[in-house]
Amino acid sequence: MSGINKVILVGHLGKDPEVRHLDGGVTVASFPLATSETYNKDGKRVEQTEWHNIVLWRGLAEVASKYLQKGKLVYIEGKLRTRSFEDKEKVKKYVTEIVAENFTMLGRKSDFEQSPAISAHTTPSTETKIEDEFTISPSDENGDLPF
């Protein structure tokens, strides 16, 4: 039996996407995303913020680099991935990331300087129902990741 690995987040970018171009022309973009929740503790309202490492590949990375900026509100769908690496002292480290499969920019259209319709693909199932949001998803991706 196979499992399900699905993550949905709504939060604000902690910084502008960092874009890298790997061998073979593959583009990858990454940025931290802050999500916040509030709850009551001892009669006081408390806000807790979580930070998530977001990674986008290929065409989705290109679109993110054009339209996403620090502070923007975004809805992200993706999957959880944990990978390991060795640091400078040869100590094995682990990092958990959200590999985004699509995202929706939230907020007023005036928040975005360029029209996303030029280079973005809007799928029929996620077409804009609210005038002030639009969906970006990979249109010609095959879903394979280069690792």
Buried (B, 14 or more C-beta within 10 A) or exposed (E): EEEEEEBEBEBBBBEBBEBEEEEEEEBBBBBBBBBEEEEEEEEEEEEEEEEBBBBBBBBBBBBBBBBBBEEBBBBBBBBEBEEEEEEEEEEEEEEEBBBBBBBBBBEEEEBBEEEBEEBBBBEEEBEEEEEEBBBBBBEEBEEEEEE
